[in-house]
Amino acid sequence: MSARRSFSYWLPRGLGIAYALFLMLFTVDAWDGAGSFREGLRGWFIHMLPVFIVLFVLVVAWGRPRIGGILFLLLAAGFTAFFGNRWDGDWMAAVTSLLLIAGPLVLLSGLFWLEARHAPPQPGLQA
């Protein structure tokens, strides 16, 4: 495996893990101190759902980068539709938050597509 292939292989995977860790930062506010431990745990789990979805797509993309590219693009559209409805009149804040949430997913989609395009075909795998 050449250094170029190695870099193009690991870059989207490393960025996907970093993005999941970034999303995990938003789960900290589930433990606000009010309520019981069970309520806090339930709130934390709900906050972790986007992280679990990203990790699931990353696991799929790890072995099938073309499918992963499609799934990351669909995930970017879904996150935009779900988190983009928080309009409070400040368009700059809305655009910034959408770029922070959906932008990395679009980048990951493109990186997995590039890897799938340049990867040698594997017998028995049709993606």
GUDRENLO-616209 format. One record per atom (N, C-alpha, C, CB): atom name; z negated, x negated, y negated; residue number from 1; residue in three letters; chain. Coordinates in pm, whole numbers, plus 32768, in hexadecimal, padded with zeros to 4 digits. Glycine has a CB too. Example, Ala and Ser with C-alpha at 12.3 -4.5 7.8 and 13.67 -1.06 7.14 Angstrom:
# GUDRENLO-616209
SITE  atomo    up  east  north  num  residuo  cadena
SITE      N  7CF4  7AD9   8239    1      Ala       A
SITE     CA  7CF4  7B32   81C2    1      Ala       A
SITE      C  7CF4  7AD8   814A    1      Ala       A
SITE     CB  7C77  7B95   81BF    1      Ala       A
SITE      N  7D3C  7AFB   80E1    2      Ser       A
SITE     CA  7D36  7AA9   806A    2      Ser       A
SITE      C  7CED  7AF6   7FFD    2      Ser       A
SITE     CB  7DC4  7A80   803C    2      Ser       A
//
This chain:
# GUDRENLO-616209
SITE  atomo    up  east  north  num  residuo  cadena
SITE      N  8000  7FAB   8074    1      Met       A
SITE     CA  8000  8000   8000    1      Met       A
SITE      C  8000  7FA6   7F84    1      Met       A
SITE     CB  7F86  8061   8001    1      Met       A
SITE      N  8061  7FB7   7F2D    2      Ser       A
SITE     CA  806B  7F62   7EB7    2      Ser       A
SITE      C  8003  7F8B   7E50    2      Ser       A
SITE     CB  80F8  7F6A   7E7B    2      Ser       A
SITE      N  7FEF  7F33   7DEC    3      Ala       A
SITE     CA  7F8E  7F50   7D83    3      Ala       A
SITE      C  7FB9  7FC9   7D32    3      Ala       A
SITE     CB  7F7D  7ED6   7D27    3      Ala       A
SITE      N  803C  7FD7   7D1B    4      Arg       A
SITE     CA  806D  804A   7CD0    4      Arg       A
SITE      C  8054  80CB   7D1D    4      Arg       A
SITE     CB  8103  803A   7CB0    4      Arg       A
SITE      N  8071  80CB   7D9B    5      Arg       A
SITE     CA  8059  8141   7DEF    5      Arg       A
SITE      C  7FC4  815F   7DF4    5      Arg       A
SITE     CB  8090  812C   7E7E    5      Arg       A
SITE      N  7F75  80F9   7DFE    6      Ser       A
SITE     CA  7EE5  810B   7E03    6      Ser       A
SITE      C  7EB2  814C   7D82    6      Ser       A
SITE     CB  7E9F  8085   7E1C    6      Ser       A
SITE      N  7EE2  811D   7D0F    7      Phe       A
SITE     CA  7EB7  8155   7C8F    7      Phe       A
SITE      C  7EE5  81E5   7C82    7      Phe       A
SITE     CB  7EEE  8101   7C1B    7      Phe       A
SITE      N  7F62  8201   7CA6    8      Ser       A
SITE     CA  7F94  828A   7C9A    8      Ser       A
SITE      C  7F52  82E7   7CFF    8      Ser       A
SITE     CB  802B  828C   7CAE    8      Ser       A
SITE      N  7F1C  82B0   7D69    9      Tyr       A
SITE     CA  7ED6  8300   7DCC    9      Tyr       A
SITE      C  7E49  8323   7D9B    9      Tyr       A
SITE     CB  7ECF  82B6   7E53    9      Tyr       A
SITE      N  7E02  82C1   7D66   10      Trp       A
SITE     CA  7D76  82D4   7D42   10      Trp       A
SITE      C  7D60  830F   7CB8   10      Trp       A
SITE     CB  7D2F  8253   7D4C   10      Trp       A
SITE      N  7DBD  8301   7C5D   11      Leu       A
SITE     CA  7DA8  8333   7BD5   11      Leu       A
SITE      C  7D8E  83C9   7BD0   11      Leu       A
SITE     CB  7E21  8312   7B7F   11      Leu       A
SITE      N  7DE2  841F   7C0C   12      Pro       A
SITE     CA  7DC3  84AE   7C03   12      Pro       A
SITE      C  7D44  84D5   7C4E   12      Pro       A
SITE     CB  7E38  84FF   7C39   12      Pro       A
SITE      N  7D26  8491   7CB9   13      Arg       A
SITE     CA  7CAD  84B2   7D04   13      Arg       A
SITE      C  7C2F  848B   7CB7   13      Arg       A
SITE     CB  7CAF  846C   7D8C   13      Arg       A
SITE      N  7C33  8414   7C7B   14      Gly       A
SITE     CA  7BC1  83E8   7C2A   14      Gly       A
SITE      C  7BAE  8440   7BB0   14      Gly       A
SITE     CB  7BD5  8358   7BFF   14      Gly       A
SITE      N  7C1B  8466   7B6F   15      Leu       A
SITE     CA  7C11  84BF   7AFB   15      Leu       A
SITE      C  7BE2  854A   7B24   15      Leu       A
SITE     CB  7C98  84C8   7AB3   15      Leu       A
SITE      N  7C09  8578   7B9A   16      Gly       A
SITE     CA  7BD9  85F9   7BCB   16      Gly       A
SITE      C  7B44  85F8   7BE3   16      Gly       A
SITE     CB  7C21  861E   7C4B   16      Gly       A
SITE      N  7B10  858D   7C1C   17      Ile       A
SITE     CA  7A80  8581   7C30   17      Ile       A
SITE      C  7A39  8579   7BA9   17      Ile       A
SITE     CB  7A5F  8504   7C87   17      Ile       A
SITE      N  7A71  852B   7B4C   18      Ala       A
SITE     CA  7A35  8521   7AC6   18      Ala       A
SITE      C  7A35  85A8   7A7F   18      Ala       A
SITE     CB  7A80  84B9   7A72   18      Ala       A
SITE      N  7A9F  85F6   7A90   19      Tyr       A
SITE     CA  7AA5  8679   7A51   19      Tyr       A
SITE      C  7A3C  86D6   7A8D   19      Tyr       A
SITE     CB  7B31  86B5   7A61   19      Tyr       A
SITE      N  7A28  86D1   7B10   20      Ala       A
SITE     CA  79C0  8724   7B4F   20      Ala       A
SITE      C  7936  86FC   7B1B   20      Ala       A
SITE     CB  79C6  8717   7BEA   20      Ala       A
SITE      N  791E  867B   7B0A   21      Leu       A
SITE     CA  789F  864E   7AD2   21      Leu       A
SITE      C  788F  867C   7A42   21      Leu       A
SITE     CB  7894  85B5   7ADA   21      Leu       A
SITE      N  78FC  867B   79F5   22      Phe       A
SITE     CA  78F9  86AD   796B   22      Phe       A
SITE      C  78D3  8740   7969   22      Phe       A
SITE     CB  7982  8697   7926   22      Phe       A
SITE      N  790E  878F   79C0   23      Leu       A
SITE     CA  78ED  881E   79C6   23      Leu       A
SITE      C  785B  8833   79EF   23      Leu       A
SITE     CB  794A  8866   7A27   23      Leu       A
SITE      N  7826  87D8   7A40   24      Met       A
SITE     CA  779B  87E6   7A6A   24      Met       A
SITE      C  773B  87D9   79F5   24      Met       A
SITE     CB  777A  877E   7AD5   24      Met       A
SITE      N  7765  8797   798A   25      Leu       A
SITE     CA  770E  878C   7914   25      Leu       A
SITE      C  76EE  8815   78DA   25      Leu       A
SITE     CB  7751  8735   78A9   25      Leu       A
SITE      N  7748  8875   78EA   26      Phe       A
SITE     CA  7733  88FA   78B3   26      Phe       A
SITE      C  76D6  894F   7909   26      Phe       A
SITE     CB  77B8  8940   78A4   26      Phe       A
SITE      N  76AE  891E   797D   27      Thr       A
SITE     CA  7655  896B   79D3   27      Thr       A
SITE      C  75C3  8955   79B2   27      Thr       A
SITE     CB  766F  8948   7A64   27      Thr       A
SITE      N  75A6  88F3   7960   28      Val       A
SITE     CA  751A  88D1   7941   28      Val       A
SITE      C  74D4  8943   78F9   28      Val       A
SITE     CB  7514  8851   78ED   28      Val       A
SITE      N  751D  898F   78A7   29      Asp       A
SITE     CA  74DC  89F8   785A   29      Asp       A
SITE      C  74B1  8A6E   78B0   29      Asp       A
SITE     CB  7539  8A29   77EE   29      Asp       A
SITE      N  74D1  8A6F   7930   30      Ala       A
SITE     CA  74A2  8ADA   7988   30      Ala       A
SITE      C  740B  8AD0   799D   30      Ala       A
SITE     CB  74EB  8AD3   7A10   30      Ala       A
SITE      N  73D4  8A5A   798E   31      Trp       A
SITE     CA  7344  8A44   799E   31      Trp       A
SITE      C  7303  8A45   7914   31      Trp       A
SITE     CB  7327  89BE   79E9   31      Trp       A
SITE      N  72FF  8AB9   78D5   32      Asp       A
SITE     CA  72C9  8AC1   784D   32      Asp       A
SITE      C  7232  8AD2   7849   32      Asp       A
SITE     CB  7309  8B31   7804   32      Asp       A
SITE      N  71F2  8ADC   78BB   33      Gly       A
SITE     CA  7162  8AE7   78BF   33      Gly       A
SITE      C  712F  8B76   78C2   33      Gly       A
SITE     CB  7127  8AA1   784C   33      Gly       A
SITE      N  717F  8BD4   789E   34      Ala       A
SITE     CA  7157  8C60   78A2   34      Ala       A
SITE      C  7176  8C9A   792B   34      Ala       A
SITE     CB  719D  8CB2   7832   34      Ala       A
SITE      N  711B  8CE4   7960   35      Gly       A
SITE     CA  7132  8D23   79E2   35      Gly       A
SITE      C  7101  8CCD   7A54   35      Gly       A
SITE     CB  71C5  8D40   79F5   35      Gly       A
SITE      N  7115  8CFF   7ACA   36      Ser       A
SITE     CA  70E5  8CBB   7B42   36      Ser       A
SITE      C  7148  8C4F   7B70   36      Ser       A
SITE     CB  70CD  8D21   7BB2   36      Ser       A
SITE      N  711C  8C05   7BD3   37      Phe       A
SITE     CA  7172  8B9F   7C0E   37      Phe       A
SITE      C  71EC  8BDF   7C4D   37      Phe       A
SITE     CB  7125  8B4C   7C75   37      Phe       A
SITE      N  71D9  8C51   7C8E   38      Arg       A
SITE     CA  7247  8C97   7CCF   38      Arg       A
SITE      C  72B1  8CC1   7C69   38      Arg       A
SITE     CB  7213  8D12   7D1C   38      Arg       A
SITE      N  7287  8CF5   7BF6   39      Glu       A
SITE     CA  72E6  8D1C   7B8D   39      Glu       A
SITE      C  7330  8CA3   7B56   39      Glu       A
SITE     CB  729D  8D66   7B1B   39      Glu       A
SITE      N  72E7  8C34   7B46   40      Gly       A
SITE     CA  7327  8BB9   7B18   40      Gly       A
SITE      C  738C  8B85   7B7B   40      Gly       A
SITE     CB  72BF  8B4F   7AFE   40      Gly       A
SITE      N  7369  8B8D   7BFC   41      Leu       A
SITE     CA  73C5  8B60   7C64   41      Leu       A
SITE      C  7442  8BB7   7C69   41      Leu       A
SITE     CB  737E  8B60   7CED   41      Leu       A
SITE      N  742F  8C39   7C5B   42      Arg       A
SITE     CA  74A1  8C94   7C59   42      Arg       A
SITE      C  74FC  8C78   7BE0   42      Arg       A
SITE     CB  7471  8D27   7C56   42      Arg       A
SITE      N  74BF  8C62   7B6C   43      Gly       A
SITE     CA  750D  8C41   7AF6   43      Gly       A
SITE      C  7557  8BBC   7B05   43      Gly       A
SITE     CB  74B3  8C3B   7A7C   43      Gly       A
SITE      N  7513  8B5A   7B42   44      Trp       A
SITE     CA  7553  8AD9   7B59   44      Trp       A
SITE      C  75CA  8AE7   7BB6   44      Trp       A
SITE     CB  74EF  8A75   7B91   44      Trp       A
SITE      N  75BB  8B35   7C21   45      Phe       A
SITE     CA  7629  8B4A   7C80   45      Phe       A
SITE      C  76A0  8B8C   7C3B   45      Phe       A
SITE     CB  75FA  8BA0   7CF7   45      Phe       A
SITE      N  7687  8BEE   7BE6   46      Ile       A
SITE     CA  76F4  8C31   7B9D   46      Ile       A
SITE      C  7739  8BCE   7B40   46      Ile       A
SITE     CB  76BF  8CAA   7B4C   46      Ile       A
SITE      N  76EB  8B77   7B00   47      His       A
SITE     CA  7727  8B12   7AA9   47      His       A
SITE      C  7775  8AAA   7AF9   47      His       A
SITE     CB  76BA  8ACD   7A57   47      His       A
SITE      N  7751  8A96   7B77   48      Met       A
SITE     CA  7793  8A32   7BCA   48      Met       A
SITE      C  7814  8A66   7C0A   48      Met       A
SITE     CB  7736  8A04   7C36   48      Met       A
SITE      N  7830  8AE6   7C03   49      Leu       A
SITE     CA  78A9  8B1C   7C43   49      Leu       A
SITE      C  7929  8AD6   7C14   49      Leu       A
SITE     CB  78B4  8BB1   7C27   49      Leu       A
SITE      N  793E  8ABF   7B91   50      Pro       A
SITE     CA  79B7  8A75   7B6B   50      Pro       A
SITE      C  79BC  89E8   7BA6   50      Pro       A
SITE     CB  79C0  8A6B   7AD3   50      Pro       A
SITE      N  794A  89A7   7BB4   51      Val       A
SITE     CA  7946  8921   7BEF   51      Val       A
SITE      C  796E  8929   7C83   51      Val       A
SITE     CB  78B9  88E1   7BE0   51      Val       A
SITE      N  7939  898C   7CCA   52      Phe       A
SITE     CA  795D  899C   7D57   52      Phe       A
SITE      C  79F2  89B8   7D67   52      Phe       A
SITE     CB  790B  8A0F   7D95   52      Phe       A
SITE      N  7A2A  8A07   7D0C   53      Ile       A
SITE     CA  7ABA  8A25   7D13   53      Ile       A
SITE      C  7B0C  89A6   7CFC   53      Ile       A
SITE     CB  7AE1  8A91   7CAB   53      Ile       A
SITE      N  7AE6  8957   7C98   54      Val       A
SITE     CA  7B2E  88DA   7C7C   54      Val       A
SITE      C  7B23  887C   7CF4   54      Val       A
SITE     CB  7AF6  8895   7BFC   54      Val       A
SITE      N  7AAD  8871   7D2F   55      Leu       A
SITE     CA  7A9C  8818   7DA3   55      Leu       A
SITE      C  7AED  8849   7E1B   55      Leu       A
SITE     CB  7A09  880E   7DCA   55      Leu       A
SITE      N  7AF5  88CC   7E2E   56      Phe       A
SITE     CA  7B47  8902   7E9B   56      Phe       A
SITE      C  7BDA  88DF   7E86   56      Phe       A
SITE     CB  7B35  899C   7EA5   56      Phe       A
SITE      N  7C0B  88F2   7E0C   57      Val       A
SITE     CA  7C98  88D0   7DEE   57      Val       A
SITE      C  7CAE  883A   7DFE   57      Val       A
SITE     CB  7CBE  88FE   7D5F   57      Val       A
SITE      N  7C4C  87E9   7DD8   58      Leu       A
SITE     CA  7C59  8759   7DE7   58      Leu       A
SITE      C  7C60  8732   7E7A   58      Leu       A
SITE     CB  7BE4  8712   7DA4   58      Leu       A
SITE      N  7C13  8773   7ECF   59      Val       A
SITE     CA  7C18  8756   7F5F   59      Val       A
SITE      C  7CA2  877A   7F96   59      Val       A
SITE     CB  7BA8  87A5   7FAB   59      Val       A
SITE      N  7CD8  87EC   7F6C   60      Val       A
SITE     CA  7D5F  8812   7F98   60      Val       A
SITE      C  7DC6  87AE   7F65   60      Val       A
SITE     CB  7D82  88A1   7F67   60      Val       A
SITE      N  7DB9  8788   7EE6   61      Ala       A
SITE     CA  7E1A  872C   7EA9   61      Ala       A
SITE      C  7E11  86A0   7EE4   61      Ala       A
SITE     CB  7E05  8726   7E13   61      Ala       A
SITE      N  7D9F  867D   7F18   62      Trp       A
SITE     CA  7D8D  85F6   7F50   62      Trp       A
SITE      C  7DF3  85DB   7FBF   62      Trp       A
SITE     CB  7CFF  85E5   7F86   62      Trp       A
SITE      N  7E0A  863D   8013   63      Gly       A
SITE     CA  7E68  862A   8081   63      Gly       A
SITE      C  7EF4  865D   8064   63      Gly       A
SITE     CB  7E33  866D   80FC   63      Gly       A
SITE      N  7EFF  86BC   800C   64      Arg       A
SITE     CA  7F81  86F8   7FEA   64      Arg       A
SITE      C  7F90  86FD   7F53   64      Arg       A
SITE     CB  7F8E  8785   8026   64      Arg       A
SITE      N  7FBE  868F   7F19   65      Pro       A
SITE     CA  7FC2  8686   7E86   65      Pro       A
SITE      C  801F  86EC   7E44   65      Pro       A
SITE     CB  7FEC  85FD   7E5E   65      Pro       A
SITE      N  808A  8713   7E85   66      Arg       A
SITE     CA  80E4  8776   7E48   66      Arg       A
SITE      C  809F  87FD   7E3C   66      Arg       A
SITE     CB  8167  8783   7E9A   66      Arg       A
SITE      N  805C  8827   7EA5   67      Ile       A
SITE     CA  8011  88A4   7EA0   67      Ile       A
SITE      C  7F9E  8898   7E3D   67      Ile       A
SITE     CB  7FDB  88CA   7F2D   67      Ile       A
SITE      N  7F5E  8825   7E3A   68      Gly       A
SITE     CA  7EF3  880E   7DDA   68      Gly       A
SITE      C  7F24  8817   7D4A   68      Gly       A
SITE     CB  7EB5  8786   7DF1   68      Gly       A
SITE      N  7F9C  87E4   7D2F   69      Gly       A
SITE     CA  7FD4  87EF   7CA9   69      Gly       A
SITE      C  7FE7  8880   7C7F   69      Gly       A
SITE     CB  8057  87A6   7CA1   69      Gly       A
SITE      N  8017  88D0   7CDD   70      Ile       A
SITE     CA  802A  895F   7CC0   70      Ile       A
SITE      C  7FA2  89A1   7CAA   70      Ile       A
SITE     CB  8077  89A5   7D33   70      Ile       A
SITE      N  7F42  8984   7CFF   71      Leu       A
SITE     CA  7EBE  89C2   7CF4   71      Leu       A
SITE      C  7E76  899A   7C74   71      Leu       A
SITE     CB  7E69  899E   7D6D   71      Leu       A
SITE      N  7E82  891C   7C4C   72      Phe       A
SITE     CA  7E42  88F2   7BCE   72      Phe       A
SITE      C  7E83  8936   7B56   72      Phe       A
SITE     CB  7E4A  8859   7BBE   72      Phe       A
SITE      N  7F06  894C   7B5B   73      Leu       A
SITE     CA  7F48  8993   7AEE   73      Leu       A
SITE      C  7F1B  8A25   7AEA   73      Leu       A
SITE     CB  7FE0  898A   7AFD   73      Leu       A
SITE      N  7F11  8A64   7B5E   74      Leu       A
SITE     CA  7EDE  8AED   7B63   74      Leu       A
SITE      C  7E4C  8AF4   7B36   74      Leu       A
SITE     CB  7EEC  8B25   7BF1   74      Leu       A
SITE      N  7E00  8A8F   7B59   75      Leu       A
SITE     CA  7D74  8A8A   7B2D   75      Leu       A
SITE      C  7D6A  8A7C   7A95   75      Leu       A
SITE     CB  7D2B  8A17   7B72   75      Leu       A
SITE      N  7DC2  8A2D   7A5B   76      Ala       A
SITE     CA  7DC4  8A20   79C8   76      Ala       A
SITE      C  7DE4  8AA6   7987   76      Ala       A
SITE     CB  7E2B  89B6   799C   76      Ala       A
SITE      N  7E42  8AEE   79BE   77      Ala       A
SITE     CA  7E64  8B72   7988   77      Ala       A
SITE      C  7DEF  8BD3   799A   77      Ala       A
SITE     CB  7EE2  8BAB   79CD   77      Ala       A
SITE      N  7DAF  8BCE   7A0E   78      Gly       A
SITE     CA  7D3D  8C25   7A27   78      Gly       A
SITE      C  7CC7  8C06   79CD   78      Gly       A
SITE     CB  7D13  8C1B   7AB7   78      Gly       A
SITE      N  7CA9  8B85   79BB   79      Phe       A
SITE     CA  7C3B  8B5F   7962   79      Phe       A
SITE      C  7C5B  8B87   78D3   79      Phe       A
SITE     CB  7C20  8AC8   796B   79      Phe       A
SITE      N  7CD9  8B7A   78AA   80      Thr       A
SITE     CA  7D00  8BA3   7823   80      Thr       A
SITE      C  7CEE  8C38   7811   80      Thr       A
SITE     CB  7D91  8B7B   7807   80      Thr       A
SITE      N  7D17  8C86   7873   81      Ala       A
SITE     CA  7D08  8D17   7869   81      Ala       A
SITE      C  7C75  8D40   786B   81      Ala       A
SITE     CB  7D54  8D5C   78DC   81      Ala       A
SITE      N  7C25  8CFF   78BE   82      Phe       A
SITE     CA  7B9A  8D27   78CC   82      Phe       A
SITE      C  7B44  8CF6   7857   82      Phe       A
SITE     CB  7B62  8CF4   794E   82      Phe       A
SITE      N  7B52  8C76   7834   83      Phe       A
SITE     CA  7AFE  8C3D   77CB   83      Phe       A
SITE      C  7B3C  8C49   7741   83      Phe       A
SITE     CB  7AE2  8BAC   77E9   83      Phe       A
SITE      N  7BBA  8C6F   7739   84      Gly       A
SITE     CA  7BFE  8C79   76B8   84      Gly       A
SITE      C  7BE0  8CF9   766D   84      Gly       A
SITE     CB  7C90  8C6E   76CB   84      Gly       A
SITE      N  7B9A  8D56   76A9   85      Asn       A
SITE     CA  7B7F  8DD5   7666   85      Asn       A
SITE      C  7B03  8DCF   760D   85      Asn       A
SITE     CB  7B6E  8E42   76CC   85      Asn       A
SITE      N  7AD0  8D5A   75F5   86      Arg       A
SITE     CA  7A58  8D4A   75A3   86      Arg       A
SITE      C  7A7F  8D31   7512   86      Arg       A
SITE     CB  7A02  8CD6   75D8   86      Arg       A
SITE      N  7AD3  8D85   74DB   87      Trp       A
SITE     CA  7B06  8D73   7453   87      Trp       A
SITE      C  7AA1  8DA9   73F0   87      Trp       A
SITE     CB  7B8F  8DB9   7440   87      Trp       A
SITE      N  7A74  8D54   7394   88      Asp       A
SITE     CA  7A16  8D80   732D   88      Asp       A
SITE      C  7A4D  8D6C   72A0   88      Asp       A
SITE     CB  7993  8D34   733C   88      Asp       A
SITE      N  7ACF  8D59   7295   89      Gly       A
SITE     CA  7B0E  8D49   7213   89      Gly       A
SITE      C  7B29  8CB8   71EC   89      Gly       A
SITE     CB  7AB9  8D87   71AD   89      Gly       A
SITE      N  7AE9  8C5A   722D   90      Asp       A
SITE     CA  7AFD  8BCD   720E   90      Asp       A
SITE      C  7B68  8B95   726D   90      Asp       A
SITE     CB  7A77  8B7D   721B   90      Asp       A
SITE      N  7BE5  8B90   723C   91      Trp       A
SITE     CA  7C53  8B69   7294   91      Trp       A
SITE      C  7C4B  8AD7   72BD   91      Trp       A
SITE     CB  7CD8  8B83   724F   91      Trp       A
SITE      N  7C14  8A81   7266   92      Met       A
SITE     CA  7C0B  89F3   7288   92      Met       A
SITE      C  7BA9  89DE   72FC   92      Met       A
SITE     CB  7BDF  89A1   720C   92      Met       A
SITE      N  7B39  8A23   72FB   93      Ala       A
SITE     CA  7ADA  8A18   7369   93      Ala       A
SITE      C  7B16  8A50   73EA   93      Ala       A
SITE     CB  7A57  8A62   7347   93      Ala       A
SITE      N  7B61  8ABD   73E0   94      Ala       A
SITE     CA  7B9E  8AF9   7456   94      Ala       A
SITE      C  7C06  8A9C   7493   94      Ala       A
SITE     CB  7BDE  8B80   7432   94      Ala       A
SITE      N  7C5A  8A60   7440   95      Val       A
SITE     CA  7CC1  8A04   7473   95      Val       A
SITE      C  7C80  8987   74AF   95      Val       A
SITE     CB  7D22  89DC   7402   95      Val       A
SITE      N  7C1A  8954   746D   96      Thr       A
SITE     CA  7BD6  88DD   74A1   96      Thr       A
SITE      C  7B97  88F8   7528   96      Thr       A
SITE     CB  7B6C  88AD   743E   96      Thr       A
SITE      N  7B53  896A   7534   97      Ser       A
SITE     CA  7B12  8987   75B4   97      Ser       A
SITE      C  7B79  899F   7623   97      Ser       A
SITE     CB  7AB7  8A02   75A7   97      Ser       A
SITE      N  7BE9  89DF   7602   98      Leu       A
SITE     CA  7C51  89F3   7667   98      Leu       A
SITE      C  7C90  896F   7691   98      Leu       A
SITE     CB  7CBD  8A51   7633   98      Leu       A
SITE      N  7CA3  8914   7632   99      Leu       A
SITE     CA  7CDA  8891   7656   99      Leu       A
SITE      C  7C78  8842   76AD   99      Leu       A
SITE     CB  7CFB  8841   75D8   99      Leu       A
SITE      N  7BF7  8850   7693  100      Leu       A
SITE     CA  7B94  8809   76E3  100      Leu       A
SITE      C  7B89  8842   7770  100      Leu       A
SITE     CB  7B0D  880F   76A0  100      Leu       A
SITE      N  7B9E  88C5   777E  101      Ile       A
SITE     CA  7B8F  8903   7801  101      Ile       A
SITE      C  7C13  8902   784F  101      Ile       A
SITE     CB  7B5D  8993   77F2  101      Ile       A
SITE      N  7C81  892D   7811  102      Ala       A
SITE     CA  7D00  893A   785A  102      Ala       A
SITE      C  7D56  88BC   7852  102      Ala       A
SITE     CB  7D4E  89AF   7823  102      Ala       A
SITE      N  7D47  886C   77EB  103      Gly       A
SITE     CA  7D99  87F5   77DA  103      Gly       A
SITE      C  7D91  8793   784F  103      Gly       A
SITE     CB  7D73  87AF   775D  103      Gly       A
SITE      N  7D18  876F   787A  104      Pro       A
SITE     CA  7D0E  8713   78EC  104      Pro       A
SITE      C  7D4B  874C   796C  104      Pro       A
SITE     CB  7C7E  86EF   7904  104      Pro       A
SITE      N  7D44  87D0   797D  105      Leu       A
SITE     CA  7D7F  880C   79F5  105      Leu       A
SITE      C  7E17  8802   79F3  105      Leu       A
SITE     CB  7D55  88A0   7A01  105      Leu       A
SITE      N  7E53  8813   797E  106      Val       A
SITE     CA  7EE4  8802   7972  106      Val       A
SITE      C  7F09  8770   798C  106      Val       A
SITE     CB  7F15  882E   78E5  106      Val       A
SITE      N  7EBA  8714   7958  107      Leu       A
SITE     CA  7ED2  8685   7971  107      Leu       A
SITE      C  7EC7  8667   7A07  107      Leu       A
SITE     CB  7E6E  862F   7922  107      Leu       A
SITE      N  7E5F  869B   7A49  108      Leu       A
SITE     CA  7E51  8686   7AD9  108      Leu       A
SITE      C  7EC6  86C1   7B25  108      Leu       A
SITE     CB  7DCE  86C3   7B0C  108      Leu       A
SITE      N  7EF4  8735   7AFC  109      Ser       A
SITE     CA  7F68  8773   7B3C  109      Ser       A
SITE      C  7FE0  8716   7B35  109      Ser       A
SITE     CB  7F88  87FA   7AFB  109      Ser       A
SITE      N  7FFA  86E1   7ABF  110      Gly       A
SITE     CA  806B  8686   7AAE  110      Gly       A
SITE      C  805C  8606   7AFF  110      Gly       A
SITE     CB  807C  8663   7A1C  110      Gly       A
SITE      N  7FE4  85D0   7B04  111      Leu       A
SITE     CA  7FCF  8555   7B50  111      Leu       A
SITE      C  7FE1  856B   7BE6  111      Leu       A
SITE     CB  7F43  851E   7B35  111      Leu       A
SITE      N  7FB1  85DB   7C19  112      Phe       A
SITE     CA  7FC6  85F7   7CA7  112      Phe       A
SITE      C  8059  8612   7CC5  112      Phe       A
SITE     CB  7F70  8670   7CD4  112      Phe       A
SITE      N  809F  8654   7C69  113      Trp       A
SITE     CA  812F  866A   7C7C  113      Trp       A
SITE      C  817A  85E6   7C7D  113      Trp       A
SITE     CB  8167  86C6   7C0E  113      Trp       A
SITE      N  8157  858B   7C22  114      Leu       A
SITE     CA  8198  8508   7C20  114      Leu       A
SITE      C  817D  84BB   7CA1  114      Leu       A
SITE     CB  8168  84B6   7BA8  114      Leu       A
SITE      N  8103  84C4   7CD1  115      Glu       A
SITE     CA  80E5  847E   7D4E  115      Glu       A
SITE      C  8134  84BA   7DC2  115      Glu       A
SITE     CB  804F  8485   7D6C  115      Glu       A
SITE      N  813D  853F   7DC7  116      Ala       A
SITE     CA  8189  857F   7E32  116      Ala       A
SITE      C  821C  855B   7E2B  116      Ala       A
SITE     CB  8177  8617   7E2D  116      Ala       A
SITE      N  824E  854D   7DB3  117      Arg       A
SITE     CA  82DB  852C   7DA1  117      Arg       A
SITE      C  82FC  849E   7DCF  117      Arg       A
SITE     CB  8303  853D   7D0E  117      Arg       A
SITE      N  829F  8442   7DBA  118      His       A
SITE     CA  82B9  83B6   7DDA  118      His       A
SITE      C  8280  838B   7E60  118      His       A
SITE     CB  8280  8360   7D6F  118      His       A
SITE      N  8237  83E4   7EA3  119      Ala       A
SITE     CA  81FC  83BF   7F24  119      Ala       A
SITE      C  8268  83C2   7F91  119      Ala       A
SITE     CB  8187  8420   7F48  119      Ala       A
SITE      N  8260  8368   7FF0  120      Pro       A
SITE     CA  82BF  836D   805E  120      Pro       A
SITE      C  82A4  83E8   80B3  120      Pro       A
SITE     CB  82B6  82ED   80B5  120      Pro       A
SITE      N  830D  8424   80EA  121      Pro       A
SITE     CA  82F9  849C   813C  121      Pro       A
SITE      C  82A9  847B   81BA  121      Pro       A
SITE     CB  8381  84DC   8162  121      Pro       A
SITE      N  824F  84D7   81DD  122      Gln       A
SITE     CA  81FF  84C5   8254  122      Gln       A
SITE      C  8231  8526   82BF  122      Gln       A
SITE     CB  8168  84DC   8237  122      Gln       A
SITE      N  8248  84F4   8336  123      Pro       A
SITE     CA  827B  854D   83A0  123      Pro       A
SITE      C  8213  85B7   83C2  123      Pro       A
SITE     CB  82A0  84FC   841F  123      Pro       A
SITE      N  8242  8631   83D0  124      Gly       A
SITE     CA  81EB  869F   83F7  124      Gly       A
SITE      C  81A9  86E5   8384  124      Gly       A
SITE     CB  8185  866D   8452  124      Gly       A
SITE      N  81B0  86AF   830B  125      Leu       A
SITE     CA  8173  86EF   8297  125      Leu       A
SITE      C  81E0  8722   823B  125      Leu       A
SITE     CB  8116  868D   824C  125      Leu       A
SITE      N  81E8  87A2   822B  126      Gln       A
SITE     CA  8246  87E0   81CF  126      Gln       A
SITE      C  81F6  8821   8160  126      Gln       A
SITE     CB  82A1  8847   8218  126      Gln       A
SITE      N  81FB  87E8   80E8  127      Ala       A
SITE     CA  81AD  8821   807A  127      Ala       A
SITE      C  8205  8857   8012  127      Ala       A
SITE     CB  8151  87BB   803D  127      Ala       A
//
